[in-house]
Amino acid sequence: MALRASAARKTLGNWFSVRKFMAVGGLGHRQSRGLQTFSLPDLPYDYGALEPAISAEIMQLHHQKHHQTYITNYNKALEQLDEAVNKGEVSKVVHLQSTIKFNGGGHVNHSIFWKNLKPIAEGGGEPPHSALGWAIDQNFGSLETLIQKMNTEGAALQGSGWVWLALDKEAKKLRVETTANQDPLITKGTNFIPLLGIDVWEHAYYLQYKNVRPDYLKNIWNVINWKYAIEVYENEVA
């Protein structure tokens, strides 16, 4: 039994690292009976504060229903994982990996997404300056070129997923990356740091933009919080 429990823990070593990643950056974690669980983070603005780019109805449903569902399912999977590891049930541990990846990734991605948005009246959409603005010019030629690239790749992403502006710490470059479903950027490599992520799941835009994803991608830049991206970038390159 001890050997089986040890094997189970080794099998999910990488997922415990992901859980540690999820616990930082204000992702709303708490301790319950010795097991770390997660709660829905508050938004730093009202649901209607991002209009007309994103409607209040979408924001409320997206936050209260979709994000909360990922958290609920993630916490449930963590409890099942903890039980399976303690019992040495390796097959169940392996079976839970996809559920943890999907729901835990949904929590991570949305927690970043809310911080990437800001009402226009509070500076949303203001272009980045300082070191990040310079890095964007160096890597993409201009901010407009970066936006076009992210919009093109986001619109072309088949099914559901995310489009990211990432810092590749290993190459010391900015990159545009996409992830499928709710895969967090860390699944592309631990060297990728998310500076900006845009949700291209239909639940992020369909009530307002119907099937015209490019219009959603065009308008969301009016409420992008570049100040947050600047802070993350400067902390990582310092």
C-alpha positions in Angstrom: 0.0 0.0 0.0 2.8 2.4 0.8 4.5 1.7 -2.5 1.2 2.4 -4.3 0.6 5.7 -2.5 4.2 6.7 -3.3 3.6 5.9 -7.0 0.4 7.9 -7.0 2.2 10.9 -5.6 4.9 10.6 -8.2 2.4 10.3 -11.0 0.9 13.6 -10.2 4.0 15.5 -9.3 3.6 18.0 -12.1 0.0 18.7 -11.1 1.0 19.5 -7.5 3.3 22.1 -9.1 0.4 23.5 -11.1 -1.6 23.7 -7.9 1.2 25.7 -6.3 1.2 28.0 -9.3 -2.6 28.5 -8.9 -2.1 29.4 -5.3 -0.2 32.6 -6.0 -1.3 35.9 -7.5 -4.5 36.3 -5.6 -6.4 33.4 -7.0 -8.6 33.0 -4.0 -7.3 29.9 -2.1 -8.1 28.7 1.4 -7.3 25.8 3.6 -10.1 23.4 4.5 -9.4 20.3 6.7 -5.8 20.4 5.7 -6.7 20.5 2.0 -6.2 23.6 -0.1 -9.3 24.7 -1.9 -10.3 27.8 -4.0 -13.0 30.4 -4.0 -14.3 32.9 -6.5 -12.3 36.1 -6.5 -14.1 39.4 -6.5 -14.0 41.6 -9.5 -12.3 45.0 -9.1 -15.1 46.7 -11.0 -18.9 46.4 -11.5 -20.3 44.0 -14.0 -21.5 46.9 -16.2 -18.3 48.9 -16.0 -16.8 47.4 -19.2 -19.7 48.4 -21.4 -20.1 48.8 -24.4 -17.2 46.5 -25.1 -18.5 43.7 -22.8 -22.1 43.8 -21.5 -23.0 43.6 -17.9 -25.1 40.4 -18.6 -22.1 38.6 -20.1 -19.8 39.7 -17.2 -22.2 38.5 -14.5 -22.8 35.2 -16.2 -19.2 34.7 -17.0 -18.0 35.5 -13.5 -20.8 34.1 -11.3 -21.7 31.0 -13.4 -18.8 29.9 -15.6 -15.9 30.8 -13.4 -17.7 29.5 -10.3 -18.4 26.2 -12.0 -14.7 25.7 -12.7 -13.9 26.4 -9.1 -16.6 24.1 -7.8 -15.5 21.2 -10.0 -11.8 21.9 -9.3 -12.3 21.7 -5.5 -14.3 18.5 -5.9 -11.5 17.0 -8.0 -8.9 18.0 -5.5 -10.8 16.2 -2.7 -11.1 13.1 -4.8 -7.4 13.3 -5.7 -6.4 13.6 -2.1 -8.5 10.6 -1.2 -7.1 8.6 -4.1 -3.5 9.4 -3.3 -4.0 8.5 0.4 -5.5 5.2 -0.7 -2.9 4.5 -3.3 -5.4 4.3 -6.1 -3.1 5.1 -9.0 -5.7 4.5 -11.7 -8.0 7.0 -10.1 -5.2 9.5 -9.7 -4.4 9.3 -13.4 -8.1 9.5 -14.3 -8.5 12.7 -12.4 -5.7 14.5 -14.3 -7.9 15.7 -17.2 -10.6 17.1 -14.8 -7.9 18.9 -12.7 -6.3 20.3 -15.8 -9.6 21.6 -17.3 -11.2 23.0 -14.2 -8.0 24.2 -12.5 -6.9 25.8 -15.8 -10.3 27.5 -16.0 -9.8 29.0 -12.6 -6.3 30.2 -13.4 -7.2 31.6 -16.8 -10.2 33.5 -15.6 -8.4 34.9 -12.6 -5.9 36.4 -14.9 -8.5 37.5 -17.4 -10.4 39.7 -14.9 -7.2 41.5 -14.0 -6.5 42.1 -17.7 -9.7 44.2 -18.0 -10.3 47.7 -16.8 -13.1 50.3 -17.4 -12.3 53.0 -19.9 -12.9 55.7 -17.2 -10.1 54.1 -15.1 -7.5 53.8 -17.9 -8.7 50.8 -19.8 -7.4 50.7 -23.3 -4.5 53.1 -22.6 -1.5 51.9 -24.6 1.5 50.5 -22.7 4.6 52.6 -22.3 7.9 52.1 -20.5 9.8 48.8 -20.8 6.8 46.8 -22.0 5.9 49.2 -24.8 9.5 49.2 -25.9 9.6 45.4 -25.9 6.4 45.2 -27.9 7.9 47.5 -30.6 11.1 45.4 -30.6 9.3 42.1 -30.9 6.3 42.9 -33.1 7.2 46.3 -34.8 4.3 48.2 -33.1 1.4 47.8 -30.7 -1.0 47.8 -33.7 0.8 44.9 -35.2 0.7 42.9 -32.0 -3.1 43.6 -31.7 -3.6 42.4 -35.2 -1.6 39.3 -34.6 -3.5 38.4 -31.4 -6.9 39.1 -33.1 -6.0 37.0 -36.1 -4.8 34.0 -34.0 -7.7 34.4 -31.6 -10.3 34.5 -34.4 -8.7 31.5 -36.1 -8.6 29.3 -33.0 -10.8 26.4 -33.7 -13.4 25.6 -31.0 -12.7 27.2 -27.6 -9.5 28.5 -26.0 -7.4 31.5 -25.2 -4.9 33.8 -27.0 -2.0 35.1 -24.9 0.7 37.7 -24.9 3.4 35.9 -23.1 6.9 36.6 -21.9 9.3 33.8 -22.8 11.7 34.2 -19.9 14.2 31.7 -21.4 14.4 33.4 -24.8 13.8 36.9 -23.2 11.2 37.6 -25.9 7.5 38.4 -26.1 5.4 35.8 -27.9 1.8 35.3 -29.0 0.5 31.9 -27.9 -2.8 30.1 -28.0 -4.1 27.4 -25.7 -7.0 25.1 -26.3 -10.0 24.8 -24.1 -9.0 25.8 -20.5 -5.3 24.9 -20.8 -3.3 27.5 -18.8 -0.3 29.0 -20.5 2.0 27.1 -18.1 1.1 23.9 -20.1 3.2 25.5 -23.0 6.2 25.5 -20.7 7.2 26.9 -17.3 9.2 29.6 -19.1 6.1 31.3 -20.4 4.6 34.1 -18.2 1.1 35.3 -19.0 1.0 39.1 -19.4 -2.3 39.3 -21.2 -4.9 36.6 -21.9 -8.1 36.9 -24.0 -10.9 34.4 -23.5 -12.3 33.3 -26.9 -14.8 30.8 -25.5 -18.3 31.6 -26.8 -19.5 32.3 -23.3 -17.2 35.3 -23.2 -19.0 37.1 -26.1 -21.9 35.2 -27.7 -24.8 37.0 -26.0 -23.5 40.3 -27.3 -21.6 39.5 -30.5 -23.3 36.3 -31.6 -21.0 34.3 -33.8 -18.9 37.3 -34.9 -15.8 36.6 -32.7 -13.6 39.2 -34.6 -15.9 42.0 -33.5 -15.4 40.9 -29.9 -11.7 40.8 -30.3 -11.6 44.2 -31.9 -13.6 45.9 -29.1 -12.0 44.2 -26.1 -8.9 46.3 -26.6 -10.8 49.3 -25.5 -10.9 47.8 -21.9 -7.5 46.1 -21.8 -5.6 46.8 -18.5 -2.1 47.4 -19.8 -1.0 48.6 -16.4 -1.4 45.1 -15.0 0.6 43.7 -17.9 3.3 46.3 -17.3 3.5 45.3 -13.6 3.9 41.6 -14.4 6.4 42.3 -17.1 8.6 44.6 -15.0 8.5 42.2 -12.0 9.6 39.3 -14.2 12.5 41.1 -16.0 13.7 43.0 -12.9 
